[in-house]
Amino acid sequence: MEIKDIYENLPTLETERLILRKITLEDVEDMFSYGSNEEVSKYVTWNTHQTLADSKGFIEFILNQYEQGKVAPWGIEYKENGQFIGTIDFVWWQPQQKTAEIGYVIHQDYWGKGITTEAAKALIQLGFEKMDLARIQARCFVENIGSERVMEKAGMSYEGTLRKGMFIKGKHQDLKMYAIIDEEYSAQKQSKQEIFNQ
């Protein structure tokens, strides 16, 4: 499998409350709504959006990635109100190694509702069932307790802390590493089916 096999025609994913879909220029104002919030941008690699032009520039970059069949994010749309509330993606994918890393960001109004976990589970399912992955990992700044909870609730296990694992926003950040491997995913899926069948 190659990256373009998924990203040339990015599949739309649907969960109970969410639609994960391609991002469009119509999402620019919704993206700016969370991208301009310093609480939201505190724990991500990109800088706080200062103007709509920042959000538009990022979306144009994403659209270019789609066109070239390269790794790019899904937009997270909340079904109840149709609002674009964040992004989730495989920030990198190495098909030869059968490994990938998940990253995500969500509007502060939707924190603490299990929405990011719901989106992460959908991507994990896609990764193991459609992308032939053996390992999916995610990292977060050690201070980012909310992101850590998402990883745990999505079925990932803590593997350790990467000391000074990334130089970002002027300083080195310690990163917590979480991951799930294919055998664990299969076991979790089997366990859920057994509970459902009881």
N, C-alpha and C positions, 0 to 999 in steps of 0.2 A: 504493500500500500504506500501511496505517496501523498504528500500534503494536499496537492491539488484535487485528489480524489474526494476529499471532504469540502475543501474551501472554494473550488471552482463554482459549486452550486451549494452554498451554505444551507444545510437542512434547518427547517423551522422545527423547534422542539416545543412541546406543550406539556405543562404540568397542571395540577389542580387549580392553581391561582395565576399561573404565568404563561406567557408566550415568549420564547426565546427566538429572536428573529434578526434578520439583517437590519443594520442601522441605516437610516436615511437622513438627508438634510432637513427633513421635517422635524427631526428630533433635537434640533440645535437648542431651542429654548429650554426644553426639559433637561438636556445635558448641562446647560449652563446653570440651571437651578440647583443641581447638586455639585457640579464641578467648581462653582464659585464659593462653596461653603468650606471654610478652612478646617472645620471639624471632620469633614469627609476626606479632604485631601491630605490630612495630617499623616496618614499611614500608607500612602501610595507613592509610587515613584515619580508621578508627574506633579507639576506645580499647580497651585490654585488658579483656576481660570479667572482672568481679570475682566475680560469682555466677551461678548458673544462671538467675536472674531476668533478667540482662542478655541472655543467649542467647535466652531465651524471648521477651523483648520484641522482639528483632530478628526472630525467626521470625514473631511476630504481625504485625509491620510488613510482612514479605514476603508473608504470606498475604493481607493487605489489598490489597497491590499486585496479586497474582494476581486477586483478586475484581474489581478495578476495570479489569483489562486493561491495567495499566501495566507499564513496564519493571521486571523483578525477576530475581533470580539463579536459576540452576539449581544444585541440589545435586549434588556429585560423589560417586558411590557406587563403591567399589572392589569389583569383581565377586567377587574371590577370597574375601573375608570378609564382604561385605555391609555394610561400614562406611561411614558418611557421613564423608568426609575433607576436605571443603572446598566452596567455591562458585566459580562462574564466571558472568560475566554481561556483557551490554552495559550498561555503567554509564550510557550515554545513547545514544539513537538518534534521528537527525533524518531521517525518511523523505523529506522534501522535498529535502534536500541529498544524500540517499543516502550518509550517513556515520554511523559508529558507533564507540564506543570500548569495548574489552574491559578487564575487570578480573577478578582472581582471587586466591584465597587457599587454601592447602592445609596440612594437618597436617604438622608438622615431620618426623614419622616417614616421610613419603612424599616428602621432598625428594630431588632428585638422581636420580630414577628415570625421568624423562621423562613423568611422569603429567600434569603441568600442561600441557606441550606438547601431549600427546595431546588433552586437553580443549580447548585453545585452537584446535587445528586443526579440531576438530568444529564449534566456533562460527564459525570463519572460513568453513568450507564452507557452513554454514547461511546465513551473512550474504550470501555472493555468489550462492548457488544458489537461495535461497528468499526472501530479503529485498530483493533487487534493489539491493544496496549497490555503490557505486563505490569506497569507501575504508573501511578498518577500521584504527583506530589503537590504540595502547596507550602508557601513560606509566608510568615508575617513578622513584623517588628515585635519584639518581646513585649512591648507595652500594649499591643493591640489585642486585648482580651476578647473583644467581640469576634474578630476574625478567627482566633484560636477556637472559640466555641463552635463556629461554623464548621471548621475542619473536623472537630470531634463528632459533631452531630451528623456529618456527612459520611461517617464511618472510617475516617482516617486515624492513624495512630501517630503519636508524638515520637520522633526519632532522635531528637537532640537539638541543641542550639548552636548555630553557626556564629561563632564570635567574630565580630566585625565582618559579617558576611556580605555586606553591600555598602558602598560609599554613595550616599544619596543626600541631597539637600545640605551639602557642606560638612557632613560627618559620617563616620562609620556607624552602621547599625548592626546590632546583634539580631539574628533572625531565628525564629523557631521553625523547625522543619517537621512537617507532617506528611504522611503518605499512606496509600492503600495499594495493595498488590492484587493481582487477578484472583489468586486463591481465596483471599479474604473477601473480595467482592462476591465471588460465587457462594461462599459459605453464608454470608449475610443474606444473599438473595434466597438461598435454600431455607434458611431459618424463617424468613418472612413468609414464604410459601407454606411452610409447615404450620405456622401460627394461623394463617388464613384458612387452611384446610381443616383445622380442628373444629 
